[in-house]
Amino acid sequence: MPRVLVVEDERPIRALISLALREDGHQVEEAEDGEAAWERLQANPPDLLLLDLRLPRLSGVELLERLRQGGGLPCPVVVMTAYTLSPSDRAALDGLPLLRKPFDPEDLQRLVRAAVEGRRRTRR
């Protein structure tokens, strides 16, 4: 069962995302801000990181920068946002998949499945 770390500061949105992923057969872990996500990623990287860009304590962009400085992304990342991306945000994403909020739970499930499957193929 693939493990997904959902990093979203808004509890109701985090709960809906987690429910959709559990219904699709994923094990879900949650973090409410970038610092909590950083700690979880250091302890035990998941199979996929589902990351909101606008977070307290450490933004999604700052978390990505910290991960890249520490040797690279430990797992595939899908970024979520409801906001228009600034040029610096776009540069920080560097081709990562972007899911615009609000989104259909089925679109979320398809994107997560594809990212997890892509990781499995590259590990073979």
C-alpha positions in Angstrom: 0.0 0.0 0.0 1.7 3.3 -1.1 2.3 5.9 1.6 1.4 9.5 0.8 2.3 12.4 3.0 -0.4 15.1 2.6 0.9 18.6 3.6 -2.0 21.0 3.9 -2.6 23.6 6.6 -6.4 23.8 6.2 -7.8 20.9 8.3 -11.1 20.4 6.3 -9.2 20.3 3.0 -6.6 17.9 4.4 -9.3 15.6 5.7 -11.1 15.5 2.3 -7.8 14.8 0.5 -6.9 12.1 3.0 -10.3 10.4 2.7 -10.1 10.4 -1.2 -6.6 8.8 -1.0 -7.6 6.2 1.6 -10.6 5.3 -0.5 -8.2 4.7 -3.4 -6.0 2.3 -1.3 -3.3 4.6 -0.1 -1.9 4.8 3.4 -2.0 8.5 4.3 0.1 10.5 6.7 -0.6 14.2 7.4 1.3 17.3 8.2 -0.2 20.7 8.9 2.9 22.8 7.9 6.2 22.7 6.2 8.3 22.2 9.4 6.1 19.1 10.4 6.5 17.8 6.8 10.3 18.3 7.0 10.5 16.3 10.2 8.4 13.4 8.7 10.4 13.4 5.5 13.7 13.2 7.4 12.4 10.3 9.6 10.8 8.2 6.9 10.2 9.4 3.4 6.8 8.4 1.9 6.2 7.0 -1.6 4.7 10.4 -2.6 4.6 13.9 -1.2 1.3 15.9 -1.8 2.4 19.4 -1.0 0.4 22.7 -0.7 2.5 25.7 -1.6 1.1 28.2 1.0 1.9 26.8 4.4 2.8 28.3 7.8 6.2 28.1 9.4 7.9 26.8 6.2 6.2 27.3 2.8 5.9 24.6 0.2 8.5 26.4 -1.9 10.9 26.7 1.1 10.4 23.0 1.8 11.3 22.1 -1.8 14.4 24.3 -1.7 15.5 22.7 1.6 15.0 19.2 0.3 16.9 20.0 -2.9 19.8 21.5 -0.9 19.9 18.4 1.2 20.6 16.1 -1.7 17.4 16.1 -3.7 13.7 15.1 -3.4 13.3 11.9 -1.4 10.2 10.9 -3.4 7.9 12.1 -6.1 6.1 15.4 -5.3 2.7 16.7 -6.5 2.1 20.4 -5.7 -1.3 21.8 -4.9 -2.3 25.5 -4.9 -5.4 27.7 -5.3 -3.2 30.7 -6.1 -1.6 32.2 -9.2 2.0 31.2 -9.3 4.6 33.9 -9.2 7.7 33.5 -11.5 9.8 32.4 -8.5 7.1 29.8 -7.6 7.2 28.4 -11.1 10.9 28.2 -11.1 10.9 26.4 -7.7 8.4 23.8 -9.1 10.9 22.9 -11.8 8.4 20.7 -13.8 6.7 19.1 -10.8 3.0 18.2 -11.4 0.6 20.9 -10.3 -2.9 20.3 -9.0 -5.1 23.4 -8.9 -7.6 23.8 -6.1 -10.4 23.2 -6.0 -10.1 19.9 -7.7 -12.2 16.8 -8.3 -11.2 13.9 -6.0 -11.1 11.6 -9.0 -8.5 13.9 -10.6 -6.5 13.8 -7.4 -6.7 10.0 -7.3 -5.6 9.6 -10.9 -2.6 12.0 -10.5 -1.4 10.3 -7.3 -1.8 6.8 -8.9 0.3 8.0 -11.9 3.0 9.5 -9.7 3.3 6.4 -7.5 3.3 4.1 -10.6 6.0 6.3 -12.2 8.1 5.8 -9.1 7.6 2.1 -9.2 8.8 1.9 -12.8 11.9 3.9 -12.2 12.9 1.7 -9.2 12.8 -1.5 -11.4 
